[in-house]
Amino acid sequence: MPKRVNATCRLFDLYNIFCDVVTVWRTKEKDENVKNKNGFPEIYLPHVTILQHGSMIYTNNLYKVFENEYIKGEGCYQDLLSSSETPYGTEYTYVVYENHLSKKFGFVVRFNLPDHLIVCDCKKYSESDIFCSHCLRIFNVHYVPKVPYQYILK
């Protein structure tokens, strides 16, 4: 849009340019929706059930981000800091390190069984609605086979 707009552009012309840009965006979005409805993405690790489930609930583009985070999480290392009984189940607190060779910096992940509530200090999920590698690592440790229902957006 900046290429089409200059300092002497009239308001009416600006409006028409804006409408053209929005039309292009909507066309791209419609094409992406058709692409997502017509098939599931290719799964890099087809034997992993949480990835199979993720391929069914995410769009193709979001699934690729989810899969990359899962693969990144496979290289992480976790230390159990504590586990405690709560009225809602057992809460585990882990430190997850992205590099198992160097434990200089890690993220604290809190995980609650049996409802699978999980919170990571990196805050990726709260910012992008995609699980971080740290959370996916803890899901893997606890054999969580699917993305918990409370994290599936409508």
C-alpha positions in Angstrom: 0.0 0.0 0.0 2.8 2.6 0.7 3.8 2.3 -3.0 0.4 3.5 -4.1 0.0 6.3 -1.6 1.8 9.6 -1.8 1.5 12.9 0.0 -1.0 14.4 -2.5 -3.3 11.4 -2.5 -7.0 12.4 -2.0 -9.1 10.7 0.7 -11.3 9.1 -1.9 -8.2 7.6 -3.7 -6.9 6.4 -0.3 -10.2 4.7 0.4 -10.1 2.9 -3.0 -6.6 1.8 -2.5 -7.5 0.5 1.0 -10.4 -1.5 -0.5 -8.2 -3.0 -3.1 -5.7 -4.1 -0.5 -8.4 -5.6 1.7 -9.8 -7.5 -1.3 -6.4 -9.0 -1.9 -6.0 -10.0 1.8 -9.5 -11.6 1.8 -8.7 -13.5 -1.4 -5.5 -14.9 0.0 -7.3 -15.8 3.2 -10.1 -17.6 1.3 -7.5 -19.5 -0.8 -5.7 -20.6 2.5 -9.1 -21.7 4.0 -9.8 -23.9 0.9 -6.3 -25.3 1.1 -6.7 -26.2 4.8 -10.1 -27.7 4.3 -9.0 -29.9 1.4 -6.4 -31.9 3.3 -4.1 -32.4 6.3 -0.5 -31.3 6.4 2.3 -33.8 6.0 3.4 -35.1 9.4 7.1 -35.3 9.8 6.8 -37.8 12.7 3.6 -39.8 11.9 3.9 -42.1 14.9 3.5 -39.3 17.4 -0.1 -39.1 18.5 0.0 -35.4 19.7 1.3 -34.4 16.2 -1.5 -36.5 14.5 -4.0 -34.6 16.7 -2.4 -31.3 16.0 -2.7 -31.9 12.3 -6.4 -32.2 12.7 -7.0 -29.1 14.8 -4.6 -26.6 13.4 -4.4 -25.0 10.0 -1.5 -26.2 7.8 0.6 -23.1 8.6 0.0 -23.3 12.4 0.6 -27.0 12.4 4.1 -26.5 10.9 4.9 -24.1 13.8 3.5 -26.7 16.3 5.5 -29.5 14.7 8.7 -27.4 14.8 8.2 -26.6 18.5 7.6 -30.3 19.2 10.8 -31.3 17.4 12.7 -28.5 19.2 11.2 -29.9 22.5 12.6 -33.3 21.8 16.1 -31.8 22.2 15.2 -30.2 25.6 16.1 -31.5 29.0 14.0 -31.2 32.1 14.6 -31.3 35.8 11.7 -31.9 38.2 11.8 -29.2 40.9 8.8 -30.2 42.9 5.5 -32.1 42.9 2.7 -31.5 45.2 -0.9 -32.6 45.7 -3.5 -29.9 45.2 -7.4 -30.1 45.2 -7.2 -30.3 41.4 -4.6 -33.1 41.2 -0.8 -33.4 41.3 1.1 -30.2 40.2 4.6 -30.7 38.9 7.1 -27.9 38.5 9.9 -28.4 36.1 12.8 -26.4 34.7 13.2 -27.1 31.0 16.5 -26.4 29.4 16.8 -26.0 25.7 20.3 -27.4 25.7 21.0 -30.5 27.8 24.7 -29.8 27.7 24.4 -26.4 29.3 22.0 -25.9 32.3 22.7 -22.1 32.5 19.2 -21.0 31.6 15.9 -22.7 31.7 12.2 -22.0 31.7 9.9 -23.0 34.6 6.9 -25.1 33.5 4.1 -25.9 35.8 1.9 -28.9 34.8 -1.2 -30.2 36.6 -2.6 -33.7 36.3 -5.2 -34.9 35.5 -6.6 -31.8 33.8 -3.4 -31.1 31.8 -3.2 -27.5 32.7 0.2 -26.2 31.8 2.0 -22.8 32.1 5.5 -21.9 30.9 7.5 -18.8 31.9 8.4 -18.1 28.3 4.7 -17.2 27.7 4.7 -18.3 24.1 1.2 -19.8 24.4 -0.3 -16.7 26.0 1.2 -14.6 23.2 0.6 -16.8 20.1 -1.8 -19.6 21.1 0.8 -22.2 20.1 2.6 -24.4 22.6 6.3 -23.7 23.2 8.8 -26.5 23.0 9.0 -26.5 26.8 5.4 -27.3 27.3 5.4 -29.9 24.5 8.5 -31.5 26.2 6.5 -31.9 29.5 3.5 -33.3 27.6 5.8 -35.8 26.1 7.2 -36.7 29.6 3.7 -37.3 30.9 2.5 -39.2 27.8 -0.2 -36.7 26.9 -1.5 -38.1 23.6 -3.6 -35.1 22.4 -3.7 -31.3 22.7 -5.9 -30.8 25.8 -9.4 -29.7 24.9 -9.1 -26.5 26.9 -6.3 -25.3 24.6 -8.2 -25.9 21.4 -9.6 -22.6 20.1 -12.9 -22.5 18.3 
